[in-house]
């Protein structure tokens, strides 16, 4: 993987605004101006000398903001401290008004996250664990993830993406797994999310950014909650719900609408206790409930409860007109 040391620039020039509208907690209570050569000066003198140097804002919430300017344009370092602290929380670097680097620190001042914009549309993102070990390094080309390395909290390489294909793993600052993603030719094809205990929460198959294929959901104890079939972002196929690890209900879909017979099962068995007929997302046809040794049947026509004779009399076939 090739990582670049020089900094590039983004295509959009950021407009400089020394005094902007802020929330009450972000209100500026004091502003100081410093000449490029160091001494503090009055605002009028700072502007008359070409607006070169540093502007320091002290906010009501205890944050200290320092920005460097050249000719009235952001150029150099801009920093934001933690409230009531000299430790820098956030850093931005500019070249003639163009953002080239953005970084965040932990409360201790150690690096947490860094994003830099490089030539030819490249963007490199780095992140670290609390103790300073790298979490990941990613290279994005034209807003697509192309190269990456992902590390455990012990510093071991656990996953990588090469030429847009591979596995991405996201972990918390303390090392707990959050998600796992699979990429093929820079396209996300599978995304898994996890509970804090490390067990799988959800698994989603994707095509062109839309759900497509099987998607699964789980409870925090590892038991299945549901399995769904998707096609280009809409439900298409059986949606099955579980209770105590056993199917409790299954619902048929065709292109996002309920179509067919929905089944309900007796908990812990395969015995059907209810059948519901659907057409075009409306109850249509018989709905049966099985009680002991008998069954009860209700009839629906396009969502409305009717008698069996009324249903069959609609068009002689019991099908929608």
C-alpha positions as CSV (number, residue, x, y, z in Angstrom):
1,X,0.0,0.0,0.0
2,X,1.4,3.4,-0.9
3,X,0.9,6.2,1.6
4,X,1.8,9.8,0.8
5,X,3.6,12.2,3.2
6,X,2.8,15.4,1.3
7,X,-0.5,17.2,1.8
8,X,-2.8,18.0,-1.1
9,X,-5.9,20.1,-1.2
10,X,-9.6,19.8,-1.8
11,X,-11.2,21.4,-4.8
12,X,-13.6,23.6,-2.8
13,X,-12.2,26.8,-1.4
14,X,-13.5,27.5,2.1
15,X,-14.8,30.9,2.8
16,X,-13.2,32.6,5.7
17,X,-15.5,34.1,8.4
18,X,-13.8,35.3,11.6
19,X,-17.1,36.2,13.3
20,X,-19.9,33.7,12.6
21,X,-23.3,33.0,14.3
22,X,-22.8,30.6,17.2
23,X,-25.0,29.0,19.8
24,X,-25.0,30.5,23.2
25,X,-22.4,28.1,24.6
26,X,-20.1,28.9,21.6
27,X,-20.3,32.6,21.9
28,X,-17.1,34.5,21.7
29,X,-16.3,36.4,24.9
30,X,-12.9,37.7,23.9
31,X,-10.8,37.9,20.6
32,X,-7.1,38.6,20.4
33,X,-5.1,39.4,17.3
34,X,-1.4,38.5,16.8
35,X,0.9,39.8,14.1
36,X,2.7,37.2,12.0
37,X,5.9,38.1,13.9
38,X,4.4,37.4,17.3
39,X,3.2,40.6,19.1
40,X,-0.4,41.1,20.0
41,X,-2.0,44.1,18.1
42,X,-5.4,45.7,17.8
43,X,-7.9,44.4,15.3
44,X,-7.6,47.5,13.2
45,X,-3.8,47.3,13.0
46,X,-4.0,43.6,12.3
47,X,-6.2,44.3,9.3
48,X,-4.2,47.3,8.2
49,X,-1.1,45.2,8.1
50,X,-2.7,42.7,5.7
51,X,-4.6,40.4,8.1
52,X,-1.5,38.2,8.5
53,X,-1.0,36.2,11.7
54,X,-3.1,34.5,14.3
55,X,-6.6,35.2,15.7
56,X,-7.5,33.7,19.0
57,X,-11.1,33.4,20.2
58,X,-12.1,32.5,23.8
59,X,-15.6,31.0,23.8
60,X,-18.2,31.0,26.6
61,X,-18.0,27.2,26.9
62,X,-14.3,27.4,27.8
63,X,-13.0,26.4,24.3
64,X,-10.0,28.3,22.9
65,X,-9.9,28.6,19.1
66,X,-6.7,29.6,17.3
67,X,-6.6,30.3,13.6
68,X,-3.7,31.3,11.4
69,X,-4.2,33.6,8.4
70,X,-2.3,34.9,5.4
71,X,-3.8,37.8,3.6
72,X,-7.1,37.3,5.4
73,X,-7.3,33.7,4.2
74,X,-6.9,30.7,6.4
75,X,-3.4,29.4,6.0
76,X,-1.6,27.2,8.4
77,X,-3.0,25.7,11.6
78,X,-6.4,26.1,13.3
79,X,-7.0,24.5,16.6
80,X,-9.9,24.0,19.1
81,X,-9.1,23.1,22.7
82,X,-11.2,20.9,25.0
83,X,-13.4,23.1,27.3
84,X,-11.4,24.8,30.0
85,X,-8.2,23.0,28.9
86,X,-5.0,23.7,27.0
87,X,-5.2,20.3,25.4
88,X,-6.1,20.4,21.7
89,X,-9.3,18.5,20.8
90,X,-9.4,19.3,17.1
91,X,-6.9,20.5,14.4
92,X,-7.4,21.7,10.9
93,X,-4.6,22.7,8.4
94,X,-5.2,25.0,5.5
95,X,-3.2,26.1,2.4
96,X,-4.5,29.3,1.0
97,X,-8.0,28.7,2.3
98,X,-8.1,25.0,1.2
99,X,-8.5,22.4,3.9
100,X,-5.7,19.8,3.7
101,X,-5.9,18.0,7.0
102,X,-8.4,17.5,9.8
103,X,-7.6,15.7,13.1
104,X,-9.1,14.9,16.5
105,X,-7.5,14.0,19.8
106,X,-8.5,12.0,22.8
107,X,-8.9,13.9,26.1
108,X,-5.3,13.0,26.9
109,X,-4.1,14.8,23.8
110,X,-3.1,11.6,22.0
111,X,-4.3,11.2,18.3
112,X,-7.8,9.8,17.8
113,X,-8.6,10.5,14.1
114,X,-6.9,12.1,11.1
115,X,-8.1,12.8,7.6
116,X,-6.0,14.4,4.9
117,X,-6.7,15.3,1.3
118,X,-3.9,14.4,-1.2
119,X,-3.3,15.1,-4.9
120,X,-5.3,13.4,-7.6
121,X,-8.4,13.0,-5.5
122,X,-6.8,10.8,-2.8
123,X,-8.0,11.0,0.8
124,X,-6.2,9.1,3.6
125,X,-7.9,8.4,7.0
126,X,-6.1,7.2,10.0
127,X,-7.5,6.3,13.4
128,X,-5.9,5.2,16.7
129,X,-6.9,3.3,19.9
130,X,-6.8,5.0,23.3
131,X,-3.2,3.8,24.0
132,X,-1.9,5.0,20.7
133,X,-1.9,1.8,18.6
134,X,-3.3,2.2,15.1
135,X,-6.9,1.2,14.6
136,X,-6.9,1.5,10.8
137,X,-5.5,3.3,7.8
138,X,-7.7,3.9,4.7
139,X,-7.1,5.3,1.3
140,X,-10.0,6.6,-0.7
141,X,-9.8,7.3,-4.4
142,X,-12.6,9.3,-5.9
143,X,-14.7,8.7,-2.8
144,X,-14.3,4.9,-3.0
145,X,-12.4,2.8,-0.5
146,X,-9.4,1.4,-2.4
147,X,-6.7,0.4,0.1
148,X,-6.9,-0.2,3.8
149,X,-5.4,-2.0,6.8
150,X,-7.3,-2.8,10.0
151,X,-5.6,-3.7,13.4
152,X,-6.6,-5.2,16.7
153,X,-6.0,-3.3,19.9
154,X,-2.9,-5.4,20.3
155,X,-1.5,-4.1,17.0
156,X,-2.1,-7.2,14.9
157,X,-3.3,-6.8,11.3
158,X,-6.7,-8.5,11.1
159,X,-8.1,-7.4,7.8
160,X,-7.2,-5.5,4.7
161,X,-8.6,-4.1,1.4
162,X,-6.4,-4.3,-1.7
163,X,-7.4,-2.7,-5.0
164,X,-10.9,-2.2,-3.6
165,X,-11.5,-5.9,-2.6
166,X,-11.4,-7.3,1.0
167,X,-12.7,-6.9,4.5
168,X,-13.2,-3.7,6.6
169,X,-13.5,-4.0,10.4
170,X,-14.6,-1.2,12.7
171,X,-13.8,-1.3,16.4
172,X,-14.4,1.1,19.3
173,X,-11.6,3.0,20.9
174,X,-11.4,0.3,23.5
175,X,-11.2,-2.5,20.9
176,X,-14.7,-3.9,20.8
177,X,-15.9,-4.9,17.3
178,X,-18.7,-2.7,15.9
179,X,-19.1,-3.8,12.3
180,X,-17.5,-6.0,9.5
181,X,-17.9,-5.1,5.8
182,X,-17.0,-7.0,2.7
183,X,-16.0,-5.1,-0.5
184,X,-15.6,-6.4,-4.0
185,X,-14.1,-4.0,-6.6
186,X,-14.9,-1.1,-4.2
187,X,-18.5,-2.1,-3.9
188,X,-20.0,-3.0,-0.5
189,X,-21.6,-6.4,-0.8
190,X,-22.1,-7.5,2.8
191,X,-22.4,-5.5,6.1
192,X,-22.5,-7.1,9.6
193,X,-23.0,-5.3,12.8
194,X,-22.3,-6.6,16.3
195,X,-23.6,-6.3,19.9
196,X,-21.2,-5.0,22.6
197,X,-20.7,-8.6,23.7
198,X,-19.3,-9.4,20.2
199,X,-22.2,-11.5,18.9
200,X,-23.7,-10.8,15.5
201,X,-26.6,-8.3,15.5
202,X,-27.4,-8.0,11.8
203,X,-26.1,-9.3,8.5
204,X,-27.2,-7.5,5.3
205,X,-26.4,-8.5,1.7
206,X,-26.1,-5.5,-0.7
207,X,-26.0,-4.8,-4.4
208,X,-25.4,-1.2,-5.6
209,X,-26.0,0.1,-2.1
210,X,-29.4,-1.6,-1.7
211,X,-30.4,-4.7,0.2
212,X,-30.4,-7.6,-2.1
213,X,-30.4,-11.3,-1.0
214,X,-30.6,-12.7,2.5
215,X,-30.6,-10.4,5.5
216,X,-30.5,-11.8,9.1
217,X,-31.2,-10.3,12.5
218,X,-30.2,-11.8,15.9
219,X,-30.9,-11.2,19.6
220,X,-28.1,-10.3,21.9
221,X,-27.9,-13.9,23.2
222,X,-27.2,-15.1,19.7
223,X,-30.7,-16.5,18.9
224,X,-32.1,-15.7,15.5
225,X,-34.7,-12.9,15.4
226,X,-35.6,-12.8,11.7
227,X,-34.5,-13.8,8.2
228,X,-35.6,-11.8,5.2
229,X,-35.2,-12.0,1.4
230,X,-34.6,-8.7,-0.4
231,X,-34.5,-7.7,-4.1
232,X,-33.1,-4.3,-5.1
233,X,-34.0,-2.7,-1.8
234,X,-37.5,-4.2,-1.3
235,X,-38.7,-7.3,0.4
236,X,-39.1,-10.2,-2.0
237,X,-39.6,-13.7,-0.7
238,X,-40.2,-15.1,2.8
239,X,-39.8,-13.0,5.9
240,X,-39.4,-15.4,8.8
241,X,-39.6,-14.4,12.5
242,X,-38.2,-16.5,15.4
243,X,-39.0,-17.1,19.0
244,X,-36.6,-19.0,21.3
245,X,-34.7,-20.1,18.1
246,X,-37.8,-21.5,16.4
247,X,-39.9,-20.1,13.5
248,X,-43.0,-18.3,14.9
249,X,-44.2,-16.5,11.8
250,X,-43.5,-16.4,8.1
251,X,-44.7,-13.7,5.7
252,X,-44.5,-13.9,1.9
253,X,-43.5,-10.8,-0.1
254,X,-43.4,-10.0,-3.8
255,X,-41.6,-6.8,-4.7
256,X,-42.3,-5.2,-1.4
257,X,-45.9,-6.2,-1.0
258,X,-47.4,-9.1,1.0
259,X,-48.5,-11.8,-1.5
260,X,-49.5,-15.4,-0.6
261,X,-50.2,-17.2,2.6
262,X,-48.8,-15.9,5.9
263,X,-48.3,-18.7,8.5
264,X,-48.2,-18.5,12.3
265,X,-46.7,-21.5,14.3
266,X,-47.3,-22.8,17.8
267,X,-44.3,-21.8,19.9
268,X,-41.7,-24.6,19.9
269,X,-43.3,-26.6,17.2
270,X,-44.0,-26.7,13.5
271,X,-47.8,-26.8,14.0
272,X,-49.6,-24.0,12.1
273,X,-52.1,-22.1,14.2
274,X,-53.1,-19.4,11.8
275,X,-53.1,-18.8,8.0
276,X,-53.6,-15.4,6.5
277,X,-54.1,-14.9,2.7
278,X,-52.6,-11.8,1.1
279,X,-52.8,-10.2,-2.3
280,X,-51.1,-6.9,-3.3
281,X,-50.5,-6.1,0.4
282,X,-54.1,-6.5,1.4
283,X,-55.9,-9.3,3.2
284,X,-57.6,-11.2,0.4
285,X,-59.1,-14.7,0.7
286,X,-59.5,-17.0,3.7
287,X,-57.9,-16.4,7.1
288,X,-57.9,-19.5,9.2
289,X,-57.3,-20.0,12.9
290,X,-56.8,-23.5,14.3
291,X,-58.1,-24.1,17.8
292,X,-57.8,-27.6,19.3
293,X,-59.7,-29.9,17.0
294,X,-61.6,-27.2,15.1
295,X,-60.8,-24.2,12.8
296,X,-62.3,-20.8,12.3
297,X,-62.3,-19.2,8.9
298,X,-62.8,-15.5,8.0
299,X,-63.0,-14.2,4.4
300,X,-61.5,-10.9,3.2
301,X,-61.9,-9.1,-0.1
302,X,-59.2,-6.5,-0.8
303,X,-58.8,-5.8,3.0
304,X,-62.5,-5.8,3.9
305,X,-64.2,-8.6,5.9
306,X,-66.9,-10.3,3.9
307,X,-68.8,-13.6,4.0
308,X,-67.6,-16.6,2.0
309,X,-70.6,-16.3,-0.4
310,X,-69.8,-12.6,-0.9
311,X,-66.2,-13.4,-1.6
312,X,-66.9,-16.0,-4.2
313,X,-69.7,-13.9,-5.8
314,X,-67.3,-11.1,-6.6
315,X,-66.2,-12.6,-10.0
316,X,-67.1,-16.2,-9.6
317,X,-63.5,-17.2,-9.0
318,X,-62.6,-15.5,-5.7
319,X,-60.0,-13.5,-7.6
320,X,-59.7,-9.7,-7.7
321,X,-61.8,-8.1,-10.5
